[in-house]
């Protein structure tokens, strides 16, 4: 029990720090604007507990960067039971916004009618995939809600960082950029594997150039879903002098068909790193797409596009 002057147990009281003044003042924490649209993550691939866990972690990272953010997760192949479809999540979100407005009007509050998008849909895709993006657009239209669809997350320097980390975790690259120590299994040629056709390969190649600069080894992109493409790039790298290759998935994970990465690694005759997954940069890039779509100043430290 506490008294008006503090805890009866004599425990210390955490008092708020006075706000600093002057040029070295810490920035005030940024929060989501009141009434801002929801951020809805569009998740491709077959729903599974691991996919849900990944999506929830990505959303958690975004919310930690922008407190107060209204969020949702919609699955392209959901079942509307355990895994709600993107169409259902958007329709329900729009209905909640209308309901909040009607309740406020009934209570006599002076509130503006909802306008603008009820949600901003961010695809959980590192690179372009026309087939998946068509499905996401169709789900947005079928929801009959005011929702804005952003672009995919890459290319972006933060994705090159994430790829570097995943390679180092697998013992396929040096963990530091300065190359201060040796990893015996470090690759001297990287195959950047993606899905989504030629456009996806070209986009992956942009991030690949950034990764090559970090690792000081050649990096070439290849399509996992084109028969023989990974093997052809492996032959090209070996022909130019690379001996020890590594496969780096330029993919978040849910969009990767089961078994495709293992088959590609076998085709190339090399080891493979894990997909990007819920690396912190993914959550930050999701939020960056959201804030850019709305013209909101991103939180300090968030990536700019």
C-alpha positions as CSV (number, residue, x, y, z in Angstrom):
1,X,0.0,0.0,0.0
2,X,1.3,3.5,-0.8
3,X,0.8,6.8,1.0
4,X,0.3,10.2,-0.7
5,X,4.1,10.7,-0.4
6,X,5.2,7.4,-1.8
7,X,5.3,3.6,-1.3
8,X,4.8,2.5,2.3
9,X,7.5,-0.1,1.8
10,X,10.2,2.5,1.3
11,X,10.9,1.4,-2.3
12,X,12.4,4.0,-4.5
13,X,10.0,5.9,-6.8
14,X,10.9,6.4,-10.4
15,X,10.4,10.1,-11.1
16,X,10.1,11.4,-14.6
17,X,13.2,13.1,-15.8
18,X,12.9,16.8,-16.5
19,X,12.9,17.5,-20.2
20,X,16.3,18.6,-21.5
21,X,16.6,22.0,-23.1
22,X,19.0,23.3,-25.6
23,X,20.6,21.9,-28.8
24,X,21.4,18.5,-27.2
25,X,17.8,17.8,-26.1
26,X,16.7,14.3,-26.8
27,X,13.9,14.1,-29.4
28,X,10.4,13.5,-28.1
29,X,9.2,9.9,-28.9
30,X,7.2,9.7,-32.1
31,X,3.8,8.1,-31.9
32,X,1.2,7.2,-34.5
33,X,-1.2,10.1,-35.3
34,X,-4.6,9.8,-33.8
35,X,-7.0,8.2,-36.3
36,X,-4.1,7.1,-38.6
37,X,-4.9,4.2,-40.9
38,X,-4.0,0.7,-39.8
39,X,-0.8,-1.0,-41.1
40,X,-1.9,-4.3,-42.5
41,X,0.8,-6.8,-43.4
42,X,0.0,-8.9,-46.5
43,X,1.6,-12.3,-45.9
44,X,2.1,-14.7,-48.9
45,X,2.6,-18.4,-48.9
46,X,0.9,-21.3,-47.1
47,X,-0.1,-20.2,-43.6
48,X,1.6,-22.1,-40.7
49,X,2.5,-21.4,-37.1
50,X,6.0,-20.4,-38.1
51,X,4.7,-18.0,-40.7
52,X,2.4,-16.4,-38.2
53,X,5.2,-16.1,-35.6
54,X,7.4,-14.4,-38.2
55,X,4.6,-12.0,-39.2
56,X,3.8,-11.1,-35.6
57,X,7.5,-10.4,-34.9
58,X,7.8,-8.1,-37.9
59,X,4.7,-6.3,-36.7
60,X,6.1,-6.1,-33.2
61,X,9.3,-4.4,-34.5
62,X,7.2,-1.9,-36.5
63,X,5.1,-1.0,-33.4
64,X,8.1,-0.6,-31.2
65,X,9.3,2.0,-33.7
66,X,5.9,3.8,-33.8
67,X,3.9,3.3,-30.6
68,X,0.1,3.5,-30.9
69,X,0.2,2.0,-34.4
70,X,-3.0,0.1,-35.3
71,X,-2.0,-3.2,-37.1
72,X,-3.3,-6.2,-38.7
73,X,-2.1,-9.4,-40.5
74,X,-3.8,-10.8,-43.6
75,X,-2.8,-14.0,-45.3
76,X,-3.1,-14.4,-49.1
77,X,-4.0,-18.1,-48.6
78,X,-5.8,-17.8,-45.3
79,X,-8.8,-19.8,-44.2
80,X,-10.6,-17.0,-42.2
81,X,-10.5,-19.2,-39.1
82,X,-7.0,-19.5,-37.7
83,X,-5.5,-17.4,-40.5
84,X,-7.7,-14.5,-41.6
85,X,-7.5,-13.6,-45.3
86,X,-6.2,-10.2,-46.3
87,X,-9.6,-9.4,-47.8
88,X,-11.4,-10.2,-44.5
89,X,-8.9,-8.2,-42.4
90,X,-9.3,-5.1,-44.6
91,X,-13.1,-5.4,-44.6
92,X,-13.2,-5.7,-40.8
93,X,-10.8,-2.9,-40.3
94,X,-13.0,-0.6,-42.4
95,X,-16.1,-1.6,-40.5
96,X,-14.4,-0.8,-37.2
97,X,-13.5,2.6,-38.4
98,X,-17.1,3.3,-39.5
99,X,-18.4,2.0,-36.2
100,X,-16.1,4.2,-34.1
101,X,-17.3,7.2,-36.1
102,X,-21.0,6.3,-35.6
103,X,-20.5,5.8,-31.8
104,X,-18.8,9.1,-31.5
105,X,-21.6,10.9,-33.4
106,X,-24.2,9.2,-31.2
107,X,-22.4,10.4,-28.1
108,X,-22.6,14.0,-29.3
109,X,-19.0,14.4,-30.0
110,X,-17.9,16.7,-32.8
111,X,-15.8,14.4,-35.0
112,X,-14.9,14.5,-38.7
113,X,-16.2,11.9,-41.0
114,X,-13.6,9.2,-41.9
115,X,-11.7,10.1,-45.0
116,X,-8.6,8.7,-46.7
117,X,-7.4,5.1,-46.5
118,X,-8.6,3.0,-43.7
119,X,-5.5,0.9,-44.0
120,X,-2.1,0.8,-45.7
121,X,-1.2,-2.6,-47.0
122,X,2.5,-3.5,-47.0
123,X,3.5,-6.7,-48.8
124,X,5.9,-9.0,-46.8
125,X,8.1,-9.3,-49.9
126,X,11.8,-8.4,-50.2
127,X,11.5,-8.0,-54.0
128,X,8.9,-7.7,-56.7
129,X,6.7,-10.6,-57.6
130,X,4.1,-9.8,-60.2
131,X,1.9,-12.8,-59.6
132,X,1.8,-12.3,-55.8
133,X,1.2,-8.5,-56.2
134,X,-1.7,-9.1,-58.5
135,X,-3.3,-11.3,-55.9
136,X,-2.7,-8.7,-53.2
137,X,-4.3,-6.0,-55.3
138,X,-7.3,-8.2,-56.0
139,X,-7.7,-8.9,-52.3
140,X,-7.7,-5.1,-51.6
141,X,-10.3,-4.5,-54.3
142,X,-12.5,-7.4,-53.2
143,X,-12.5,-6.1,-49.6
144,X,-14.3,-3.0,-50.9
145,X,-12.4,-0.9,-48.3
146,X,-10.4,2.3,-48.7
147,X,-6.9,0.8,-48.5
148,X,-3.6,1.9,-50.0
149,X,-1.1,-0.7,-51.3
150,X,2.6,0.1,-51.0
151,X,5.5,-1.3,-52.9
152,X,7.7,-4.2,-51.8
153,X,10.5,-3.7,-49.3
154,X,13.5,-3.7,-51.5
155,X,16.0,-3.0,-52.9
156,X,17.4,-1.3,-49.9
157,X,20.8,-1.1,-48.1
158,X,19.3,-2.6,-44.9
159,X,18.5,-5.8,-46.9
160,X,22.2,-6.1,-47.9
161,X,22.9,-5.9,-44.1
162,X,20.4,-8.6,-43.4
163,X,21.8,-10.8,-46.1
164,X,25.3,-10.3,-44.6
165,X,24.1,-11.3,-41.2
166,X,22.3,-14.4,-42.4
167,X,25.5,-15.5,-44.3
168,X,27.7,-14.9,-41.3
169,X,25.3,-16.8,-39.0
170,X,25.7,-19.8,-41.4
171,X,29.5,-19.4,-41.3
172,X,29.5,-18.4,-44.9
173,X,30.8,-14.9,-44.5
174,X,32.8,-12.8,-42.2
175,X,30.7,-11.1,-39.6
176,X,32.5,-7.8,-39.7
177,X,32.8,-5.4,-42.6
178,X,36.5,-4.7,-41.8
179,X,37.4,-8.4,-42.4
180,X,39.5,-8.4,-39.2
181,X,39.3,-12.2,-38.7
182,X,39.1,-15.3,-40.9
183,X,36.2,-17.7,-41.4
184,X,37.5,-20.8,-42.9
185,X,34.2,-21.6,-44.7
186,X,33.6,-18.0,-46.0
187,X,32.4,-18.0,-49.5
188,X,34.2,-16.3,-52.3
189,X,31.1,-16.1,-54.5
190,X,27.5,-15.5,-53.6
191,X,24.4,-16.6,-55.5
192,X,21.5,-14.3,-54.5
193,X,18.4,-16.4,-54.9
194,X,15.0,-15.0,-55.4
195,X,11.6,-15.8,-56.9
196,X,9.3,-13.7,-59.1
197,X,10.8,-13.7,-62.5
198,X,13.3,-11.4,-64.3
199,X,12.1,-8.2,-62.6
200,X,12.8,-9.9,-59.2
201,X,16.3,-10.9,-60.4
202,X,17.1,-7.4,-61.5
203,X,15.9,-5.9,-58.2
204,X,17.9,-8.5,-56.3
205,X,20.9,-7.6,-58.3
206,X,20.8,-4.0,-57.0
207,X,20.9,-5.2,-53.4
208,X,23.5,-7.7,-54.6
209,X,25.9,-4.9,-55.5
210,X,25.6,-3.5,-52.0
211,X,26.3,-6.9,-50.5
212,X,29.3,-7.4,-52.8
213,X,30.7,-4.1,-51.5
214,X,30.3,-5.3,-47.9
215,X,31.9,-8.7,-48.5
216,X,34.4,-7.8,-51.3
217,X,33.3,-11.0,-53.2
218,X,31.3,-11.3,-56.4
219,X,27.5,-11.6,-56.0
220,X,25.1,-12.6,-58.7
221,X,21.3,-13.0,-58.6
222,X,19.4,-16.0,-59.9
223,X,15.8,-17.1,-60.1
224,X,14.9,-20.1,-57.9
225,X,11.8,-20.7,-59.9
226,X,13.5,-20.9,-63.3
227,X,14.8,-24.3,-64.0
228,X,18.6,-24.3,-64.4
229,X,19.1,-20.6,-63.5
230,X,20.9,-21.2,-60.2
231,X,23.2,-23.8,-61.7
232,X,24.0,-21.5,-64.6
233,X,25.0,-18.7,-62.2
234,X,27.1,-21.1,-60.1
235,X,29.0,-22.2,-63.3
236,X,29.5,-18.5,-64.2
237,X,30.9,-17.7,-60.8
238,X,33.2,-20.7,-60.8
239,X,34.3,-19.8,-64.3
240,X,35.4,-16.4,-63.1
241,X,37.5,-17.8,-60.3
242,X,35.2,-18.4,-57.4
243,X,35.8,-21.7,-55.6
244,X,33.6,-21.8,-52.6
245,X,30.1,-20.6,-53.3
246,X,27.1,-19.8,-51.0
247,X,23.4,-19.4,-51.7
248,X,21.8,-16.4,-50.0
249,X,17.9,-16.2,-50.2
250,X,16.8,-12.7,-51.1
251,X,13.4,-13.7,-49.5
252,X,11.6,-13.1,-46.3
253,X,10.6,-16.7,-46.1
254,X,6.8,-17.2,-46.4
255,X,6.9,-16.7,-50.2
256,X,9.5,-19.4,-50.6
257,X,7.9,-22.8,-51.7
258,X,9.0,-25.7,-49.5
259,X,12.0,-27.6,-50.7
260,X,12.9,-25.1,-53.4
261,X,15.9,-23.7,-51.6
262,X,17.3,-27.1,-50.7
263,X,17.0,-28.2,-54.4
264,X,18.8,-25.0,-55.6
265,X,21.6,-25.5,-53.1
266,X,22.0,-29.0,-54.3
267,X,22.0,-27.8,-58.0
268,X,24.7,-25.2,-57.2
269,X,26.7,-27.6,-55.1
270,X,27.0,-25.2,-52.2
271,X,25.7,-24.4,-48.7
272,X,22.8,-22.0,-48.2
273,X,22.0,-19.3,-45.6
274,X,18.6,-18.9,-44.0
275,X,16.0,-16.6,-45.4
276,X,15.8,-13.1,-44.1
277,X,12.9,-13.9,-41.7
278,X,12.1,-11.4,-38.9
279,X,15.5,-9.7,-39.0
280,X,14.9,-6.2,-37.4
281,X,15.5,-4.4,-40.8
282,X,12.4,-6.1,-42.2
283,X,10.1,-4.6,-39.5
284,X,11.8,-1.2,-40.0
285,X,11.3,-1.4,-43.8
286,X,7.6,-2.3,-43.3
287,X,7.1,0.7,-41.2
288,X,9.1,2.9,-43.7
289,X,6.7,1.9,-46.4
290,X,3.7,2.8,-44.2
291,X,5.0,6.2,-43.2
292,X,6.1,7.0,-46.7
293,X,2.6,6.2,-48.0
294,X,1.0,8.5,-45.5
295,X,3.6,11.3,-45.6
296,X,4.4,10.8,-41.9
297,X,7.8,11.8,-40.7
298,X,9.5,8.4,-39.8
299,X,10.8,7.8,-36.3
300,X,14.4,8.7,-35.8
301,X,16.6,5.8,-36.8
302,X,14.0,4.3,-39.2
303,X,15.2,3.9,-42.8
304,X,14.3,6.4,-45.5
305,X,13.4,5.3,-49.0
